Amino acid sequence: MKGKQLHLETFKAMLDGLDVLLAQEVRPRRWKLQVLDLRKNSHQDFWTVWSGNRASLYSFPEPEAAQPMTKKRKVDGLSTEAEQPFIPVEVLVDLFLKEGACDELFSYLIEKVKRKKNVLHLCCKKLKIFAMPMQDIKMILKMVQLDSIEDLEVTCTWKLPTLAKFSPYLGQMINLRRLLLSHIHASSYISPEKEEQYIAQFTSQFLSLQCLQALYVDSLFFLRGRLDQLLRHVMNPLETLSITNCRLSEGDVMHLSQSPSVSQLSVLSLSGVVLTDVSPEPLQALLERASATLQDLVFDECGITDDQLLVLLPSLSHCSQLTTLSFCGNPISISALQSLLQHLIGLSNLTHVLYPVPLESYENVRGTLHLERLAYLHARLRELLCELGRPSMVWLSANPCPHCGDRTFYDPEPILCPCFMPN
């Protein structure tokens, strides 16, 4: 508690001192402070710097000899050094917005910025929003230079009208590079017309996100049948695209395969997107589009069958940069896995494959595993890897526990979930 109170007092003293300097109408010639970095993971510890022992590393006045020559002007017959107008001081922070989490330090900073907004700019490269009332979020975002945000995570249980209220702020984050958005739920009390209006208000913001490189969306109820509406507003190629636990139609997958935004993907994840009834041809086209750059591919829990996998094999074998493939939780037989292995063996960069427990490993339709049979099938795949000259390639079998959902790995013996352990 004492340490926290000391930090608070130091923090307030520093901001009060800065307040005095900012109160001056003109900035002194030797004023050098431009950025105040308060992030926890910045290159220096904030409290150490401002306690004085490393203060010289920040932009404080330099020795007189190092100052450049400046013109002088006369005031009332006296010659004075030229003075410079204020350039706002940037205060760098990482914000984690969660109800009840705003401490006295943060409240004090926000109050200072609110009163000195013209000369004190609050900049935030990383913003995470958890459960917090929208009115509080809006109040804080009005204090932030939104074009400074590069990494945004919104992990809330919002309904669509709430997302629509947030959308104008998203559109102002023009330097955003990474966006994660999850758990947007349906609103039963709004009309279909209003729903479409809210969705359009959200998707249109992506036109402003010209720097976006990584997009993660999880559990968005409205995405089915509207993925093209989102993708056509993504104007530049993405490096990472993760669409997880969303419902997609075959048309959505077709639009995805044709989107310019997927042509340079290095990471693609469709985990939890049920593809059982989707024709494999759009997936095949998607893999071909990204084959020159794709490094990590995740198709976990997609319901992919043997027939679909066999259609995808030629395209998978063209992904020359692939390093990791994961498709756990799909109903695949041992023969399909052997075909997969033979198609992937030529990918020299591929080092890790996470594959589902083969169908032959189950004793019944309820999902009871025959562990000895599973170990035998895994050993067969390992032998095939050795025969094909890739003994160092890691093949791990994994499947969710039917009781608790935790993943169980097998290499070659099972690393059992506690649910399998005898009492």
N, C-alpha and C positions, 0 to 999 in steps of 0.2 A: 504493500500500500504506500509506503514511504517513497519507493522508487517511482511509482506512478504519479504521486503528488509532485515529486521533484520534476518529472518530465512535463507535467502540466504547467507548473510555474515557469520552467525554462521556456516552454512553448509560448506562453502568454507574454513573457518578457520580450522574446524575440519579435513576436508580431506587433507588440506595442512599440518597440523601437523602430520597426519598419514603418509603422503608422506615422511616427513623427517625421521620418524622412519623406514619406509620401505626401505629407501635409504641406510641404514646401511647394511654392508655385513653380519653381524651376529647379531642375536637377543640377547639382554641382558638377564641375568639369570632370572631377576624378571619380564620379559615380560609375561603378562597373557592374553592379548587381543586376542581372537580367533574369536568372532562373533560380528559384528556391525549390530544391528537390526534397520532398517529404515522404517519398515512397519507401516502404520497408525494405525492399530489395534493390534499392539504388546502389550505385557503386561505392558510396560511403554511408556510414551510419550517421543519421541526421543529428542525433543528440551529441555525438562526439564532435562533429563539425562545429556545432553552435556553442559547445562549451569552451571552444577557443583553441584547442591544441592542433586542429587541422584547418583552422579558419582561413589560412592563407591560400588554401587550394581553391577556395571559392572566389567570386569576383568582387573582392574588396579593393580599396584604393591601392594603386601600385606606388612604388617609390617615385619621388619627384623626377629623378633622372630618366625614368622610363616613359614619362608623359610626352605625347607629341606636342609640337608647337601649335598654338591656337591664335586666331586673330583676336584683337582686343577692340572694345568699343568704349566711347567716352560717355559717362553719365555725370551730369553736373560738373563738367570740367575735369573729372577724374577718369583715368584709364582703368578699366576692369576687364577681367578675362571673360571671353564669350561663354555664355551659358546655354545648355542644351534643353530642349523641351522634353517632357517625360515620355519615355517608352514604357508601356505597362510592364510590370514585373510579373513573370509567370510563376505560379505556385503549382508544382507537379505533385499529384497524389494518385494513388490507386483507391478506387471507391468500391466498397462492398456494402450494398444497401440491403439491410434486413431490419424488420420491425423490432424496435427495442435495442438495436445495436449501436445507435449513434451516441457516442460518449461525449463528455464535456469538451475534449480536445476538438472533435469534429464540429460541434456546435459553435465553439468559439471561432474556428476558422471560417465557417459559413457566414457568421455574423460580420466578420471583418471584410470578407469579399463582398457581401451585400452592400456595405456602406462605402466601399472603395472600388466599385466594379470597374470604373473607368481607368484606374491605374493599377489594379491588382486583379490579374486574370487567373482563375482557377482552371488548371488543365489536368486532364485525366486520360492516361493512355489505356488503362485497364479498368473496366466497369463491370461489376457483377451485381445483378439485381435478384434478390430472393423475395420472400414474402414481405411486402411493404405496401401500404395504401397508396393508390395512384396519386392522390393529392400531395403526399409527401415526396414521392418520386419527382413529380413535376416541379415542386418547389426547389429541390436540389438541382435538377437539371437546368433550371433557369440561371443558376449560379455558375454553371460549368461551360467552358468553351467547347461546344459539342464537336467542333472540327478537330479537336485534339485527341478524340477517342479512337483507338486503333483496335481494341479487343473488347467485345461486348458479350456478356452471357446473361440471358434472361431465363431464369429457372423458376417460374411461377406457375400457379394454377389459375391463369387468367381465362376469362371468357372473351369472346370475340370483340364486344364493345370496348373492353379495357385495352386490348391490343390496338384497336383503332385510335384510342386516345393517345397511346404511346407513339404511334406511327410517325407523326410530324417531327418528333425529336429524333427518331431513327434516320429520317431523311436528311437531317442536318449533320450527321456524322460522316462527312464526305471523305474522310481519310480512314474509314473503318476497313480493317484487313481481315478480321476474324469475327464471325457472328455465330452464336449458339442461341437457339430459341427452342423452348420445350414446354409441353403441357398446356396447349391452348385448347380449351374445351368449347363445346357447342352451347348456345344459349337458346333455350326452348321458347323464350318469350318474344323473340324478334322475328319479323317476317322474312321470307326468302329474299325479297328485294333489298331489305336492309342488310341482310347477311352478305349479299353480293357487294353492296356498297362498302361495307367494312373491309371485306377481303381485297377489293380493288384499292382501297385507301392504303392498306398495308403493302401489297405487292408493288404498287407504283413507286414506293420509296427506294426500291432497289436501283432505279434509274440514276439516283444520285450517288450510289456506292461504287464509284469507278475504281476504287483501290481494293475491293473485296477479293480475297484470295481463298478463304476457307469458310464454308457454310455448313453448319450443323443444325438440322431440324429434327426434333424428336416429339412424337405424340401430338401432331397437329391434326385435329379432326377434319379440317376443311380441305386438306390437300388432295383428296381423291377427286379426279376429274378436273383439277385446277392447277396441276403442276406446271403446265405450259404457261399459265398466266403469271406464275412466279418466274420461270426461267427466261421468258422473253424480255424481262426487265433486267436480267443479269447481263451486263454489256461486255464483260471481259472474261477470258478463260479462268476457271477456278483451278487451284492446286489440290484442294480437298473438298469433297462433297460427301456428306453423311446424312442420309435420310433414313431414320430408324423409327420403328414402331408406328409407322403410318400406313394407312390403307391407300394403295395405288391401283389404278385400273391399267389394262393393257395399253390403252391410249396414252396414259401418263408415261409408261415405260418407253413407248414409241417416241414421244416428244423428248424424253430425256436423252435417248440415243441420238436424236437429231440436233440437240442444242449445241450451239458453238461453245457454251461454257464448259463442256466436258472434254474438249479436244486435247487438253494438256493436264488432265488429272494425274496426280501422283498417289492420291488416296481416295478410294471409293468404298463406302459402306452402305449396304441396304439391309442391315440386320433388323429382324422383326417385321420386315415387309413381306407379306405372304404372296408368293409368286406361283403357287401351285397351278392356278388356272390361267396363267399368263403364257402366251406363246414364247418359246425360247428365242425366236428370231430377233425381236427387239433387244433382248439381253446380249445376243451375239453381236449385233450391230454396235451396241454400247461398248463392249469390250474391244472391238476393232477400232472404234474411234479413239480410244484412250490407250491403245496397245503400245505406242512408242514411249509413253511416259509413266504408265501405271506401275506403282511399286507395292502398294498395300491394297489388298482386295478382301472385303469382308461380306460374306453372304450367310451369316449365322441366322438360324431360325426362320428361313425363308420358305420352307416347304418344298424345296427343289427336289425333283424326282430323278430316277435313273435316266429316263428318256430325255428330260431337259438337260441334264448334265452332259450326256453324250453329244448333244447338239452344240454345247458350249465349248467342248474340248479343243477343236481347232483354233478357235479365237483365243482361248486361254494360252495355248502354246505359242501364240504370236506376241504375247506380252513379255517382251525381252528384258524389261527392267524389273520384273516382278520379284520381290524379296520375301513377301509374306502373303499367304493365302489362308483364310479361315472360313469354313462353311459348316460349322458345327450345328447339330440339331436338325439336320435334313435327313429324310428317309432314303438312304443310299445303301445299295448292296455292295458286297465285297468285290464282285466282278466289275462294277462301275468304278470302284476305288482303284482297282488294278489298272483299268484303262486310263483313269486320271493320272496315275503315277507315271505310266508309260508316255503320256503326252507332255508331262511337265519335266521329265528327266533332262531334257535339253536346255532348260532355262538355267543358265549358269549362276545367275544372281539369286535364285530362289533357295532360301535356307530354312524356312519354317513353313510347315503346313499343319493346320489344325483341322482334322476331319471328324465327321460324326461317327458314332458307334455304328458299325454295319448292322443292317437289319437281321442278319443271321445270328447276331449275338443275343437276341431277345428270346426268352422262353415262351412268351405269350403276348397277346395284343395289349395287355395292361402295362407293358414296358418293363417287365422283370428281366434283369440282365443275368445271363449265364456267364459268369466271370472267367471261367476256364476257357470257354469257347472264344470269348473276346480276346483273351491273351494269345490264343492260338492264331486267330486271324491277324492280330497285330504283328505277331512274329513272322507271318507269311509276307506281309508288306515290307517288313524290315529286310527279309531275305531278298526280296525282289529289288529293293534299293541297292543292296550290295552287288547283286548280279549285274545291275545296270550301271555300276560304277559311281554311285552317289551315296556311299555309306554315311557321310557326314551330314546329309540333309535330315533335318529334324522333322519327323512325322509324329504328331501327338494326337491321340484320339480323345475327344471330349464330348460330354453330353450332360445336359442339366439333370440334376437329381429329381425324380418324379415327386418326391415328398416335399423338398424345401426349395428347389430351383437352383441351388448352388451347383456350379459346374464341377464335374469329376473328371480327372485326367487319367490317362492310361499310357504308360511308357516304360517297358511293355506291361509291367504289372500295374494294377489299378491303384491310384492314390485315392482312397475311398472317402466319400462324404461321410460324416458322422452318422447319417441316417442309415447307412448300411452296416454300421458296427453292431455287433451283438450286445445285448443288455448285460 
